[in-house]
């Protein structure tokens, strides 16, 4: 059984705005509990990542416009338009986890390859 293609706007958002699977999971966690504030420690524990990663995720969420800062914590606070898109992203992740995670990893793999290519020895 083949999965349907991701909607173009979901695919574009993932490729341009989702740096990692833990970031997406943090974003979806905030979305699931929009009235709750999450600090780095809580986020790290819930996502089973190191606390340092939790700190990075909090900063990324603040910077992305999807979360509002509340002291050292963040709370889900996207614009209405972004919230609609994130609803579609959440649906895609829930129904086609493999495709979404492969897309995120393909983005990471392409960046790593470009970095590696910069150090490739070339005859001139």
Biopython code that builds the backbone (N, CA, C, O; Angstrom):
import numpy as np
from Bio.PDB.StructureBuilder import StructureBuilder

atoms = [
    (1, "UNK", "N", (0.844, -1.179, 0.000)),
    (1, "UNK", "CA", (0.000, 0.000, 0.000)),
    (1, "UNK", "C", (0.888, 1.241, 0.000)),
    (1, "UNK", "O", (1.775, 1.369, 0.844)),
    (2, "UNK", "N", (0.660, 2.137, -0.923)),
    (2, "UNK", "CA", (1.448, 3.355, -0.988)),
    (2, "UNK", "C", (0.705, 4.478, -0.298)),
    (2, "UNK", "O", (-0.525, 4.544, -0.312)),
    (3, "UNK", "N", (1.487, 5.361, 0.308)),
    (3, "UNK", "CA", (0.858, 6.484, 1.001)),
    (3, "UNK", "C", (0.644, 7.631, 0.024)),
    (3, "UNK", "O", (1.398, 7.779, -0.938)),
    (4, "UNK", "N", (-0.379, 8.440, 0.266)),
    (4, "UNK", "CA", (-0.630, 9.577, -0.625)),
    (4, "UNK", "C", (0.474, 10.614, -0.473)),
    (4, "UNK", "O", (1.135, 10.697, 0.562)),
    (5, "UNK", "N", (0.654, 11.382, -1.502)),
    (5, "UNK", "CA", (1.639, 12.462, -1.486)),
    (5, "UNK", "C", (1.251, 13.507, -0.450)),
    (5, "UNK", "O", (0.072, 13.810, -0.268)),
    (6, "UNK", "N", (2.247, 14.047, 0.222)),
    (6, "UNK", "CA", (1.972, 15.118, 1.181)),
    (6, "UNK", "C", (1.478, 16.354, 0.434)),
    (6, "UNK", "O", (1.953, 16.639, -0.665)),
    (7, "UNK", "N", (0.534, 17.090, 1.012)),
    (7, "UNK", "CA", (0.106, 18.344, 0.382)),
    (7, "UNK", "C", (1.305, 19.277, 0.195)),
    (7, "UNK", "O", (2.214, 19.300, 1.026)),
    (8, "UNK", "N", (1.303, 20.032, -0.879)),
    (8, "UNK", "CA", (2.437, 20.887, -1.227)),
    (8, "UNK", "C", (2.814, 21.840, -0.100)),
    (8, "UNK", "O", (3.998, 22.019, 0.185)),
    (9, "UNK", "N", (1.820, 22.456, 0.547)),
    (9, "UNK", "CA", (2.135, 23.425, 1.604)),
    (9, "UNK", "C", (2.750, 22.741, 2.825)),
    (9, "UNK", "O", (3.585, 23.334, 3.508)),
    (10, "UNK", "N", (2.349, 21.510, 3.101)),
    (10, "UNK", "CA", (2.932, 20.751, 4.218)),
    (10, "UNK", "C", (4.368, 20.391, 3.880)),
    (10, "UNK", "O", (5.270, 20.565, 4.699)),
    (11, "UNK", "N", (4.573, 19.897, 2.686)),
    (11, "UNK", "CA", (5.922, 19.535, 2.220)),
    (11, "UNK", "C", (6.849, 20.747, 2.267)),
    (11, "UNK", "O", (7.980, 20.652, 2.743)),
    (12, "UNK", "N", (6.368, 21.875, 1.775)),
    (12, "UNK", "CA", (7.171, 23.104, 1.756)),
    (12, "UNK", "C", (7.519, 23.547, 3.178)),
    (12, "UNK", "O", (8.658, 23.935, 3.442)),
    (13, "UNK", "N", (6.547, 23.494, 4.097)),
    (13, "UNK", "CA", (6.801, 23.880, 5.482)),
    (13, "UNK", "C", (7.866, 22.979, 6.099)),
    (13, "UNK", "O", (8.791, 23.461, 6.754)),
    (14, "UNK", "N", (7.736, 21.688, 5.890)),
    (14, "UNK", "CA", (8.714, 20.754, 6.466)),
    (14, "UNK", "C", (10.105, 21.035, 5.907)),
    (14, "UNK", "O", (11.078, 21.079, 6.660)),
    (15, "UNK", "N", (10.204, 21.223, 4.608)),
    (15, "UNK", "CA", (11.515, 21.444, 3.990)),
    (15, "UNK", "C", (12.138, 22.780, 4.371)),
    (15, "UNK", "O", (13.362, 22.900, 4.425)),
    (16, "UNK", "N", (11.312, 23.781, 4.634)),
    (16, "UNK", "CA", (11.873, 25.107, 4.921)),
    (16, "UNK", "C", (11.923, 25.453, 6.402)),
    (16, "UNK", "O", (12.692, 26.326, 6.803)),
    (17, "UNK", "N", (11.117, 24.784, 7.220)),
    (17, "UNK", "CA", (10.962, 25.250, 8.596)),
    (17, "UNK", "C", (11.142, 24.204, 9.680)),
    (17, "UNK", "O", (11.052, 24.534, 10.862)),
    (18, "UNK", "N", (11.390, 22.969, 9.322)),
    (18, "UNK", "CA", (11.526, 21.912, 10.326)),
    (18, "UNK", "C", (12.952, 21.370, 10.280)),
    (18, "UNK", "O", (13.294, 20.590, 9.391)),
    (19, "UNK", "N", (13.789, 21.785, 11.244)),
    (19, "UNK", "CA", (15.188, 21.361, 11.216)),
    (19, "UNK", "C", (15.437, 19.927, 11.677)),
    (19, "UNK", "O", (16.478, 19.351, 11.360)),
    (20, "UNK", "N", (14.490, 19.338, 12.426)),
    (20, "UNK", "CA", (14.709, 17.988, 12.949)),
    (20, "UNK", "C", (13.392, 17.375, 13.409)),
    (20, "UNK", "O", (12.396, 18.073, 13.602)),
    (21, "UNK", "N", (13.410, 16.073, 13.578)),
    (21, "UNK", "CA", (12.230, 15.383, 14.093)),
    (21, "UNK", "C", (11.922, 15.839, 15.526)),
    (21, "UNK", "O", (10.756, 16.084, 15.835)),
    (22, "UNK", "N", (12.922, 15.962, 16.413)),
    (22, "UNK", "CA", (12.589, 16.461, 17.755)),
    (22, "UNK", "C", (11.940, 17.851, 17.733)),
    (22, "UNK", "O", (11.062, 18.135, 18.547)),
    (23, "UNK", "N", (12.363, 18.706, 16.817)),
    (23, "UNK", "CA", (11.727, 20.024, 16.694)),
    (23, "UNK", "C", (10.252, 19.867, 16.338)),
    (23, "UNK", "O", (9.391, 20.494, 16.955)),
    (24, "UNK", "N", (9.961, 19.027, 15.340)),
    (24, "UNK", "CA", (8.567, 18.825, 14.948)),
    (24, "UNK", "C", (7.762, 18.238, 16.105)),
    (24, "UNK", "O", (6.630, 18.654, 16.349)),
    (25, "UNK", "N", (8.337, 17.286, 16.806)),
    (25, "UNK", "CA", (7.619, 16.688, 17.925)),
    (25, "UNK", "C", (7.390, 17.706, 19.048)),
    (25, "UNK", "O", (6.343, 17.688, 19.694)),
    (26, "UNK", "N", (8.358, 18.584, 19.281)),
    (26, "UNK", "CA", (8.175, 19.643, 20.287)),
    (26, "UNK", "C", (7.060, 20.587, 19.848)),
    (26, "UNK", "O", (6.210, 20.966, 20.654)),
    (27, "UNK", "N", (7.063, 20.959, 18.591)),
    (27, "UNK", "CA", (6.024, 21.842, 18.064)),
    (27, "UNK", "C", (4.644, 21.204, 18.203)),
    (27, "UNK", "O", (3.685, 21.868, 18.596)),
    (28, "UNK", "N", (4.548, 19.930, 17.883)),
    (28, "UNK", "CA", (3.263, 19.241, 17.980)),
    (28, "UNK", "C", (2.847, 19.027, 19.433)),
    (28, "UNK", "O", (1.656, 18.988, 19.740)),
    (29, "UNK", "N", (3.812, 18.891, 20.313)),
    (29, "UNK", "CA", (3.509, 18.783, 21.739)),
    (29, "UNK", "C", (2.908, 20.094, 22.253)),
    (29, "UNK", "O", (1.915, 20.080, 22.980)),
    (30, "UNK", "N", (3.505, 21.214, 21.880)),
    (30, "UNK", "CA", (2.951, 22.514, 22.263)),
    (30, "UNK", "C", (1.552, 22.688, 21.677)),
    (30, "UNK", "O", (0.652, 23.200, 22.344)),
    (31, "UNK", "N", (1.375, 22.264, 20.438)),
    (31, "UNK", "CA", (0.081, 22.377, 19.774)),
    (31, "UNK", "C", (-0.981, 21.558, 20.499)),
    (31, "UNK", "O", (-2.136, 21.975, 20.597)),
    (32, "UNK", "N", (-0.588, 20.398, 21.004)),
    (32, "UNK", "CA", (-1.539, 19.516, 21.687)),
    (32, "UNK", "C", (-2.010, 20.082, 23.024)),
    (32, "UNK", "O", (-3.107, 19.771, 23.486)),
    (33, "UNK", "N", (-1.172, 20.914, 23.641)),
    (33, "UNK", "CA", (-1.530, 21.531, 24.929)),
    (33, "UNK", "C", (-1.275, 23.037, 24.844)),
    (33, "UNK", "O", (-0.340, 23.544, 25.464)),
    (34, "UNK", "N", (-2.097, 23.747, 24.082)),
    (34, "UNK", "CA", (-1.812, 25.151, 23.788)),
    (34, "UNK", "C", (-1.835, 26.101, 24.984)),
    (34, "UNK", "O", (-1.250, 27.181, 24.913)),
    (35, "UNK", "N", (-2.483, 25.735, 26.059)),
    (35, "UNK", "CA", (-2.516, 26.641, 27.208)),
    (35, "UNK", "C", (-1.370, 26.392, 28.183)),
    (35, "UNK", "O", (-1.208, 27.129, 29.154)),
    (36, "UNK", "N", (-0.578, 25.356, 27.926)),
    (36, "UNK", "CA", (0.513, 24.994, 28.835)),
    (36, "UNK", "C", (1.828, 25.615, 28.374)),
    (36, "UNK", "O", (2.123, 25.664, 27.179)),
    (37, "UNK", "N", (2.611, 26.087, 29.341)),
    (37, "UNK", "CA", (3.966, 26.563, 29.063)),
    (37, "UNK", "C", (4.941, 25.416, 29.302)),
    (37, "UNK", "O", (4.777, 24.623, 30.228)),
    (38, "UNK", "N", (5.952, 25.346, 28.455)),
    (38, "UNK", "CA", (6.960, 24.295, 28.540)),
    (38, "UNK", "C", (8.335, 24.937, 28.657)),
    (38, "UNK", "O", (8.697, 25.791, 27.848)),
    (39, "UNK", "N", (9.106, 24.523, 29.674)),
    (39, "UNK", "CA", (10.495, 24.975, 29.740)),
    (39, "UNK", "C", (11.382, 23.887, 29.137)),
    (39, "UNK", "O", (10.894, 22.820, 28.765)),
    (40, "UNK", "N", (12.665, 24.154, 29.044)),
    (40, "UNK", "CA", (13.598, 23.237, 28.388)),
    (40, "UNK", "C", (13.657, 21.877, 29.073)),
    (40, "UNK", "O", (13.720, 20.848, 28.401)),
    (41, "UNK", "N", (13.636, 21.863, 30.387)),
    (41, "UNK", "CA", (13.718, 20.606, 31.128)),
    (41, "UNK", "C", (12.470, 19.761, 30.868)),
    (41, "UNK", "O", (12.575, 18.566, 30.594)),
    (42, "UNK", "N", (11.310, 20.370, 30.953)),
    (42, "UNK", "CA", (10.064, 19.635, 30.716)),
    (42, "UNK", "C", (10.011, 19.089, 29.291)),
    (42, "UNK", "O", (9.631, 17.941, 29.064)),
    (43, "UNK", "N", (10.395, 19.925, 28.347)),
    (43, "UNK", "CA", (10.386, 19.512, 26.950)),
    (43, "UNK", "C", (11.362, 18.362, 26.722)),
    (43, "UNK", "O", (11.027, 17.382, 26.056)),
    (44, "UNK", "N", (12.551, 18.480, 27.268)),
    (44, "UNK", "CA", (13.562, 17.434, 27.108)),
    (44, "UNK", "C", (13.087, 16.108, 27.697)),
    (44, "UNK", "O", (13.240, 15.056, 27.076)),
    (45, "UNK", "N", (12.518, 16.161, 28.880)),
    (45, "UNK", "CA", (12.029, 14.931, 29.517)),
    (45, "UNK", "C", (10.912, 14.298, 28.704)),
    (45, "UNK", "O", (10.896, 13.083, 28.509)),
    (46, "UNK", "N", (9.993, 15.100, 28.238)),
    (46, "UNK", "CA", (8.839, 14.580, 27.498)),
    (46, "UNK", "C", (9.248, 13.987, 26.152)),
    (46, "UNK", "O", (8.636, 13.031, 25.675)),
    (47, "UNK", "N", (10.291, 14.564, 25.542)),
    (47, "UNK", "CA", (10.725, 14.104, 24.228)),
    (47, "UNK", "C", (11.900, 13.131, 24.302)),
    (47, "UNK", "O", (12.372, 12.647, 23.273)),
    (48, "UNK", "N", (12.369, 12.846, 25.510)),
    (48, "UNK", "CA", (13.489, 11.919, 25.705)),
    (48, "UNK", "C", (14.747, 12.373, 24.965)),
    (48, "UNK", "O", (15.407, 11.587, 24.286)),
    (49, "UNK", "N", (15.060, 13.662, 25.115)),
    (49, "UNK", "CA", (16.275, 14.222, 24.542)),
    (49, "UNK", "C", (17.075, 14.860, 25.668)),
    (49, "UNK", "O", (16.522, 15.148, 26.730)),
    (50, "UNK", "N", (18.373, 15.086, 25.453)),
    (50, "UNK", "CA", (19.166, 15.753, 26.488)),
    (50, "UNK", "C", (18.640, 17.152, 26.799)),
    (50, "UNK", "O", (18.019, 17.793, 25.950)),
    (51, "UNK", "N", (18.888, 17.613, 28.001)),
    (51, "UNK", "CA", (18.410, 18.937, 28.408)),
    (51, "UNK", "C", (18.947, 20.027, 27.484)),
    (51, "UNK", "O", (18.247, 20.995, 27.187)),
    (52, "UNK", "N", (20.176, 19.872, 27.037)),
    (52, "UNK", "CA", (20.752, 20.848, 26.110)),
    (52, "UNK", "C", (19.902, 20.945, 24.837)),
    (52, "UNK", "O", (19.690, 22.035, 24.307)),
    (53, "UNK", "N", (19.424, 19.810, 24.359)),
    (53, "UNK", "CA", (18.550, 19.810, 23.188)),
    (53, "UNK", "C", (17.226, 20.501, 23.503)),
    (53, "UNK", "O", (16.673, 21.205, 22.658)),
    (54, "UNK", "N", (16.716, 20.300, 24.723)),
    (54, "UNK", "CA", (15.503, 20.989, 25.142)),
    (54, "UNK", "C", (15.677, 22.492, 25.109)),
    (54, "UNK", "O", (14.774, 23.217, 24.693)),
    (55, "UNK", "N", (16.835, 22.963, 25.545)),
    (55, "UNK", "CA", (17.138, 24.395, 25.520)),
    (55, "UNK", "C", (17.166, 24.909, 24.090)),
    (55, "UNK", "O", (16.627, 25.977, 23.800)),
    (56, "UNK", "N", (17.792, 24.154, 23.197)),
    (56, "UNK", "CA", (17.845, 24.544, 21.787)),
    (56, "UNK", "C", (16.455, 24.563, 21.172)),
    (56, "UNK", "O", (16.124, 25.457, 20.395)),
    (57, "UNK", "N", (15.648, 23.579, 21.521)),
    (57, "UNK", "CA", (14.285, 23.521, 20.981)),
    (57, "UNK", "C", (13.454, 24.715, 21.436)),
    (57, "UNK", "O", (12.717, 25.300, 20.643)),
    (58, "UNK", "N", (13.572, 25.077, 22.714)),
    (58, "UNK", "CA", (12.838, 26.242, 23.222)),
    (58, "UNK", "C", (13.229, 27.485, 22.423)),
    (58, "UNK", "O", (12.364, 28.268, 22.032)),
    (59, "UNK", "N", (14.521, 27.669, 22.182)),
    (59, "UNK", "CA", (14.982, 28.837, 21.431)),
    (59, "UNK", "C", (14.468, 28.802, 19.989)),
    (59, "UNK", "O", (14.010, 29.819, 19.467)),
    (60, "UNK", "N", (14.543, 27.640, 19.353)),
    (60, "UNK", "CA", (14.050, 27.514, 17.983)),
    (60, "UNK", "C", (12.551, 27.800, 17.896)),
    (60, "UNK", "O", (12.095, 28.460, 16.962)),
    (61, "UNK", "N", (11.799, 27.311, 18.853)),
    (61, "UNK", "CA", (10.356, 27.550, 18.859)),
    (61, "UNK", "C", (10.040, 29.023, 19.032)),
    (61, "UNK", "O", (9.132, 29.548, 18.387)),
    (62, "UNK", "N", (10.789, 29.693, 19.904)),
    (62, "UNK", "CA", (10.609, 31.149, 20.074)),
    (62, "UNK", "C", (10.898, 31.874, 18.774)),
    (62, "UNK", "O", (10.132, 32.731, 18.335)),
    (63, "UNK", "N", (12.020, 31.513, 18.168)),
    (63, "UNK", "CA", (12.467, 32.203, 16.959)),
    (63, "UNK", "C", (11.568, 31.936, 15.754)),
    (63, "UNK", "O", (11.520, 32.743, 14.826)),
    (64, "UNK", "N", (10.865, 30.823, 15.763)),
    (64, "UNK", "CA", (10.073, 30.427, 14.596)),
    (64, "UNK", "C", (8.739, 31.157, 14.480)),
    (64, "UNK", "O", (8.119, 31.157, 13.417)),
    (65, "UNK", "N", (8.302, 31.770, 15.557)),
    (65, "UNK", "CA", (7.001, 32.418, 15.537)),
    (65, "UNK", "C", (5.853, 31.485, 15.866)),
    (65, "UNK", "O", (4.689, 31.873, 15.769)),
    (66, "UNK", "N", (6.167, 30.264, 16.251)),
    (66, "UNK", "CA", (5.110, 29.316, 16.614)),
    (66, "UNK", "C", (4.838, 29.309, 18.109)),
    (66, "UNK", "O", (3.814, 28.795, 18.559)),
    (67, "UNK", "N", (5.755, 29.881, 18.877)),
    (67, "UNK", "CA", (5.618, 29.870, 20.333)),
    (67, "UNK", "C", (5.965, 31.235, 20.899)),
    (67, "UNK", "O", (6.826, 31.945, 20.379)),
    (68, "UNK", "N", (5.281, 31.585, 21.969)),
    (68, "UNK", "CA", (5.548, 32.841, 22.659)),
    (68, "UNK", "C", (6.388, 32.551, 23.892)),
    (68, "UNK", "O", (6.191, 31.545, 24.574)),
    (69, "UNK", "N", (7.318, 33.437, 24.164)),
    (69, "UNK", "CA", (8.160, 33.303, 25.346)),
    (69, "UNK", "C", (7.357, 33.651, 26.592)),
    (69, "UNK", "O", (6.613, 34.630, 26.623)),
    (70, "UNK", "N", (7.528, 32.829, 27.606)),
    (70, "UNK", "CA", (6.947, 33.092, 28.927)),
    (70, "UNK", "C", (8.051, 32.823, 29.943)),
    (70, "UNK", "O", (8.150, 31.731, 30.503)),
    (71, "UNK", "N", (8.873, 33.836, 30.165)),
    (71, "UNK", "CA", (10.051, 33.648, 30.996)),
    (71, "UNK", "C", (11.014, 32.727, 30.277)),
    (71, "UNK", "O", (11.394, 32.991, 29.136)),
    (72, "UNK", "N", (11.415, 31.640, 30.939)),
    (72, "UNK", "CA", (12.312, 30.658, 30.324)),
    (72, "UNK", "C", (11.545, 29.574, 29.570)),
    (72, "UNK", "O", (12.143, 28.621, 29.070)),
    (73, "UNK", "N", (10.251, 29.717, 29.488)),
    (73, "UNK", "CA", (9.400, 28.708, 28.866)),
    (73, "UNK", "C", (8.779, 29.262, 27.583)),
    (73, "UNK", "O", (8.925, 30.439, 27.252)),
    (74, "UNK", "N", (8.084, 28.372, 26.876)),
    (74, "UNK", "CA", (7.350, 28.761, 25.671)),
    (74, "UNK", "C", (5.944, 28.174, 25.726)),
    (74, "UNK", "O", (5.689, 27.163, 26.382)),
    (75, "UNK", "N", (5.057, 28.836, 25.023)),
    (75, "UNK", "CA", (3.669, 28.395, 24.906)),
    (75, "UNK", "C", (3.273, 28.532, 23.446)),
    (75, "UNK", "O", (3.699, 29.469, 22.771)),
    (76, "UNK", "N", (2.478, 27.623, 22.963)),
    (76, "UNK", "CA", (2.018, 27.605, 21.577)),
    (76, "UNK", "C", (1.286, 28.899, 21.259)),
    (76, "UNK", "O", (0.316, 29.245, 21.933)),
    (77, "UNK", "N", (1.742, 29.614, 20.241)),
    (77, "UNK", "CA", (1.116, 30.891, 19.913)),
    (77, "UNK", "C", (1.362, 31.289, 18.454)),
    (77, "UNK", "O", (1.870, 32.379, 18.191)),
    (78, "UNK", "N", (1.007, 30.418, 17.505)),
    (78, "UNK", "CA", (1.178, 30.806, 16.102)),
    (78, "UNK", "C", (0.069, 31.750, 15.653)),
    (78, "UNK", "O", (-0.947, 31.901, 16.332)),
    (79, "UNK", "N", (0.273, 32.372, 14.520)),
    (79, "UNK", "CA", (-0.814, 33.146, 13.907)),
    (79, "UNK", "C", (-1.910, 32.169, 13.493)),
    (79, "UNK", "O", (-1.673, 30.962, 13.432)),
    (80, "UNK", "N", (-3.087, 32.673, 13.213)),
    (80, "UNK", "CA", (-4.200, 31.810, 12.800)),
    (80, "UNK", "C", (-3.854, 31.047, 11.519)),
    (80, "UNK", "O", (-4.167, 29.863, 11.393)),
    (81, "UNK", "N", (-3.221, 31.720, 10.591)),
    (81, "UNK", "CA", (-2.843, 31.087, 9.324)),
    (81, "UNK", "C", (-1.816, 29.973, 9.552)),
    (81, "UNK", "O", (-1.930, 28.885, 8.987)),
    (82, "UNK", "N", (-0.815, 30.261, 10.384)),
    (82, "UNK", "CA", (0.196, 29.248, 10.686)),
    (82, "UNK", "C", (-0.413, 28.087, 11.470)),
    (82, "UNK", "O", (-0.036, 26.934, 11.260)),
    (83, "UNK", "N", (-1.346, 28.380, 12.366)),
    (83, "UNK", "CA", (-2.002, 27.321, 13.145)),
    (83, "UNK", "C", (-2.751, 26.365, 12.212)),
    (83, "UNK", "O", (-2.741, 25.154, 12.434)),
    (84, "UNK", "N", (-3.397, 26.895, 11.180)),
    (84, "UNK", "CA", (-4.088, 26.037, 10.203)),
    (84, "UNK", "C", (-3.100, 25.132, 9.474)),
    (84, "UNK", "O", (-3.360, 23.945, 9.274)),
    (85, "UNK", "N", (-1.974, 25.700, 9.083)),
    (85, "UNK", "CA", (-0.951, 24.905, 8.414)),
    (85, "UNK", "C", (-0.403, 23.835, 9.359)),
    (85, "UNK", "O", (-0.195, 22.690, 8.957)),
    (86, "UNK", "N", (-0.173, 24.212, 10.607)),
    (86, "UNK", "CA", (0.341, 23.245, 11.580)),
    (86, "UNK", "C", (-0.669, 22.134, 11.860)),
    (86, "UNK", "O", (-0.280, 21.011, 12.182)),
    (87, "UNK", "N", (-1.939, 22.431, 11.743)),
    (87, "UNK", "CA", (-2.960, 21.382, 11.857)),
    (87, "UNK", "C", (-2.779, 20.362, 10.735)),
    (87, "UNK", "O", (-2.891, 19.157, 10.959)),
    (88, "UNK", "N", (-2.498, 20.851, 9.530)),
    (88, "UNK", "CA", (-2.287, 19.939, 8.392)),
    (88, "UNK", "C", (-0.983, 19.158, 8.554)),
    (88, "UNK", "O", (-0.910, 17.982, 8.197)),
    (89, "UNK", "N", (0.040, 19.813, 9.091)),
    (89, "UNK", "CA", (1.308, 19.118, 9.354)),
    (89, "UNK", "C", (1.086, 18.020, 10.395)),
    (89, "UNK", "O", (1.574, 16.901, 10.234)),
    (90, "UNK", "N", (0.362, 18.335, 11.442)),
    (90, "UNK", "CA", (0.073, 17.344, 12.489)),
    (90, "UNK", "C", (-0.701, 16.168, 11.911)),
    (90, "UNK", "O", (-0.427, 15.017, 12.253)),
    (91, "UNK", "N", (-1.655, 16.442, 11.049)),
    (91, "UNK", "CA", (-2.425, 15.367, 10.411)),
    (91, "UNK", "C", (-1.511, 14.495, 9.556)),
    (91, "UNK", "O", (-1.607, 13.269, 9.595)),
    (92, "UNK", "N", (-0.640, 15.115, 8.795)),
    (92, "UNK", "CA", (0.284, 14.359, 7.947)),
    (92, "UNK", "C", (1.213, 13.498, 8.800)),
    (92, "UNK", "O", (1.484, 12.347, 8.456)),
    (93, "UNK", "N", (1.695, 14.045, 9.896)),
    (93, "UNK", "CA", (2.597, 13.303, 10.782)),
    (93, "UNK", "C", (1.862, 12.130, 11.429)),
    (93, "UNK", "O", (2.437, 11.054, 11.597)),
    (94, "UNK", "N", (0.609, 12.328, 11.788)),
    (94, "UNK", "CA", (-0.174, 11.271, 12.427)),
    (94, "UNK", "C", (-0.536, 10.153, 11.452)),
    (94, "UNK", "O", (-0.620, 8.989, 11.844)),
    (95, "UNK", "N", (-0.746, 10.498, 10.204)),
    (95, "UNK", "CA", (-1.187, 9.494, 9.241)),
    (95, "UNK", "C", (-0.073, 8.941, 8.368)),
    (95, "UNK", "O", (-0.215, 7.864, 7.790)),
    (96, "UNK", "N", (1.042, 9.673, 8.266)),
    (96, "UNK", "CA", (2.135, 9.234, 7.394)),
    (96, "UNK", "C", (3.483, 9.591, 8.012)),
    (96, "UNK", "O", (4.285, 10.321, 7.430)),
    (97, "UNK", "N", (3.703, 9.061, 9.192)),
    (97, "UNK", "CA", (4.920, 9.328, 9.965)),
    (97, "UNK", "C", (6.180, 9.074, 9.149)),
    (97, "UNK", "O", (7.103, 9.888, 9.157)),
    (98, "UNK", "N", (6.218, 7.969, 8.459)),
    (98, "UNK", "CA", (7.411, 7.587, 7.708)),
    (98, "UNK", "C", (7.755, 8.612, 6.626)),
    (98, "UNK", "O", (8.910, 9.017, 6.499)),
    (99, "UNK", "N", (6.767, 9.026, 5.857)),
    (99, "UNK", "CA", (7.023, 10.005, 4.800)),
    (99, "UNK", "C", (7.506, 11.330, 5.376)),
    (99, "UNK", "O", (8.442, 11.931, 4.850)),
    (100, "UNK", "N", (6.877, 11.784, 6.446)),
    (100, "UNK", "CA", (7.271, 13.057, 7.056)),
    (100, "UNK", "C", (8.689, 12.968, 7.602)),
    (100, "UNK", "O", (9.499, 13.861, 7.354)),
    (101, "UNK", "N", (9.002, 11.914, 8.337)),
    (101, "UNK", "CA", (10.352, 11.805, 8.913)),
    (101, "UNK", "C", (11.405, 11.614, 7.824)),
    (101, "UNK", "O", (12.513, 12.139, 7.940)),
    (102, "UNK", "N", (11.077, 10.879, 6.781)),
    (102, "UNK", "CA", (12.029, 10.732, 5.671)),
    (102, "UNK", "C", (12.290, 12.074, 5.000)),
    (102, "UNK", "O", (13.419, 12.361, 4.603)),
    (103, "UNK", "N", (11.259, 12.890, 4.873)),
    (103, "UNK", "CA", (11.423, 14.215, 4.275)),
    (103, "UNK", "C", (12.326, 15.091, 5.145)),
    (103, "UNK", "O", (13.189, 15.800, 4.627)),
    (104, "UNK", "N", (12.130, 15.044, 6.451)),
    (104, "UNK", "CA", (12.985, 15.811, 7.361)),
    (104, "UNK", "C", (14.425, 15.321, 7.249)),
    (104, "UNK", "O", (15.352, 16.125, 7.155)),
    (105, "UNK", "N", (14.608, 14.014, 7.260)),
    (105, "UNK", "CA", (15.966, 13.463, 7.174)),
    (105, "UNK", "C", (16.609, 13.734, 5.825)),
    (105, "UNK", "O", (17.825, 13.911, 5.752)),
    (106, "UNK", "N", (15.830, 13.769, 4.763)),
    (106, "UNK", "CA", (16.402, 14.067, 3.446)),
    (106, "UNK", "C", (16.937, 15.492, 3.426)),
    (106, "UNK", "O", (17.952, 15.777, 2.791)),
    (107, "UNK", "N", (16.251, 16.374, 4.120)),
    (107, "UNK", "CA", (16.708, 17.770, 4.218)),
    (107, "UNK", "C", (18.029, 17.841, 4.965)),
    (107, "UNK", "O", (18.946, 18.552, 4.554)),
    (108, "UNK", "N", (18.123, 17.106, 6.056)),
    (108, "UNK", "CA", (19.347, 17.069, 6.852)),
    (108, "UNK", "C", (20.471, 16.443, 6.046)),
    (108, "UNK", "O", (21.598, 16.940, 6.064)),
    (109, "UNK", "N", (20.179, 15.353, 5.338)),
    (109, "UNK", "CA", (21.188, 14.669, 4.531)),
    (109, "UNK", "C", (21.726, 15.567, 3.430)),
    (109, "UNK", "O", (22.924, 15.550, 3.149)),
    (110, "UNK", "N", (20.854, 16.356, 2.800)),
    (110, "UNK", "CA", (21.309, 17.271, 1.739)),
    (110, "UNK", "C", (22.230, 18.338, 2.304)),
    (110, "UNK", "O", (23.235, 18.675, 1.678)),
    (111, "UNK", "N", (21.904, 18.882, 3.488)),
    (111, "UNK", "CA", (22.778, 19.888, 4.106)),
    (111, "UNK", "C", (24.125, 19.281, 4.437)),
    (111, "UNK", "O", (25.158, 19.906, 4.196)),
    (112, "UNK", "N", (24.135, 18.079, 4.982)),
    (112, "UNK", "CA", (25.387, 17.410, 5.337)),
    (112, "UNK", "C", (26.223, 17.151, 4.088)),
    (112, "UNK", "O", (27.442, 17.318, 4.112)),
    (113, "UNK", "N", (25.583, 16.748, 3.009)),
    (113, "UNK", "CA", (26.311, 16.478, 1.772)),
    (113, "UNK", "C", (26.919, 17.758, 1.213)),
    (113, "UNK", "O", (28.061, 17.744, 0.754)),
    (114, "UNK", "N", (26.178, 18.865, 1.243)),
    (114, "UNK", "CA", (26.735, 20.144, 0.761)),
    (114, "UNK", "C", (27.936, 20.559, 1.602)),
    (114, "UNK", "O", (28.929, 21.059, 1.074)),
    (115, "UNK", "N", (27.839, 20.346, 2.928)),
    (115, "UNK", "CA", (28.957, 20.671, 3.805)),
    (115, "UNK", "C", (30.162, 19.805, 3.466)),
    (115, "UNK", "O", (31.279, 20.311, 3.358)),
    (116, "UNK", "N", (29.945, 18.515, 3.300)),
    (116, "UNK", "CA", (31.035, 17.596, 2.968)),
    (116, "UNK", "C", (31.643, 17.952, 1.615)),
    (116, "UNK", "O", (32.862, 17.905, 1.449)),
    (117, "UNK", "N", (30.805, 18.306, 0.655)),
    (117, "UNK", "CA", (31.302, 18.673, -0.673)),
    (117, "UNK", "C", (32.200, 19.903, -0.627)),
    (117, "UNK", "O", (33.096, 20.043, -1.459)),
    (118, "UNK", "N", (31.980, 20.775, 0.310)),
    (118, "UNK", "CA", (32.807, 21.981, 0.435)),
    (118, "UNK", "C", (34.245, 21.629, 0.775)),
    (118, "UNK", "O", (35.153, 22.413, 0.503)),
    (119, "UNK", "N", (34.464, 20.461, 1.367)),
    (119, "UNK", "CA", (35.812, 20.051, 1.770)),
    (119, "UNK", "C", (36.402, 18.991, 0.846)),
    (119, "UNK", "O", (37.483, 18.463, 1.107)),
    (120, "UNK", "N", (35.699, 18.687, -0.216)),
    (120, "UNK", "CA", (36.183, 17.672, -1.165)),
    (120, "UNK", "C", (37.389, 18.220, -1.902)),
    (120, "UNK", "O", (37.383, 19.355, -2.378)),
    (121, "UNK", "N", (38.420, 17.400, -1.990)),
    (121, "UNK", "CA", (39.625, 17.785, -2.717)),
    (121, "UNK", "C", (39.333, 17.726, -4.205)),
    (121, "UNK", "O", (38.808, 16.734, -4.710)),
    (122, "UNK", "N", (39.676, 18.787, -4.892)),
    (122, "UNK", "CA", (39.441, 18.840, -6.337)),
    (122, "UNK", "C", (40.720, 19.273, -7.030)),
    (122, "UNK", "O", (41.423, 20.171, -6.567)),
    (123, "UNK", "N", (41.005, 18.627, -8.135)),
    (123, "UNK", "CA", (42.135, 19.061, -8.962)),
    (123, "UNK", "C", (41.738, 20.327, -9.684)),
    (123, "UNK", "O", (40.609, 20.470, -10.155)),
    (124, "UNK", "N", (42.671, 21.230, -9.762)),
    (124, "UNK", "CA", (42.364, 22.475, -10.488)),
    (124, "UNK", "C", (43.287, 22.645, -11.650)),
    (124, "UNK", "O", (43.185, 23.631, -12.380)),
]
sb = StructureBuilder()
sb.init_structure("model")
sb.init_model(0)
sb.init_chain("A")
sb.init_seg("    ")
for serial, (resi, resn, name, xyz) in enumerate(atoms, 1):
    if name == "N":
        sb.init_residue(resn, " ", resi, " ")
    sb.init_atom(name, np.array(xyz, "f"), 0.0, 1.0, " ", f" {name:<3s}", serial, name[0])
structure = sb.get_structure()
